[in-house]
Amino acid sequence: ILDAGFASEKNVQMLEARGWSYIINITRGSRTKYAEFFENEIFTPLPGRLPKKTVEVKSIVDPDNESRRLVLCRSVQRRAKEQAMISKAEEQFLADAKTLKTRIEKGQIKQPTVIHRKIGAFLQKHPRVARFYRIEYEKQTLTIIRKDEKLDEVLRLCGDYILKTDR
């Protein structure tokens, strides 16, 4: 059983060469690569789980390697947790954005180089949600634009995860 961080292609090939079976939790970032499979597949609930802890699965052939399988998983509990994490992070992001916007528009920060540095530091502070926003600065005005499509895509995939295996 491997976490994606340890499961390089070279390591997986070594396991296969030795005839060892494996199961790997694939990184969250790769969910978008398999989004179409999550949308177009029929999932089967795992038996014996409470409704709040439902996990649905679907096994498919790995499109990148036909000798491997992917187990697409959907977890109701994990979906709620991931959506809450994004929501909380977005709340903090917007609160900090409002503070920065106010400081700039009131003239508390005037030099463009300082403003750009503050914007950069602000974006670094909020990596979880900064990718869902575009920040524009012009003439002492800060504009924060939400990328709804990108955020909606990520929210749709919350609770979805992928296991890679040789079985």
Secondary structure, DSSP 4 states (H G I P E B T S, - for coil): -EEGGG--HHHHHHHHHTT---EEE--GGGGGGGHHHHHH---EEPTT--GGG-EEEEEEE-TT-TTSEEEEEEEHHHHHHHHHHHHHHHHHHHHHHHHHHHHHHTTSS--HHHHHHHHHHHHHH-HHHHTTEEEEEETTEEEEEE-HHHHHHHHHHTTEEEEEE--
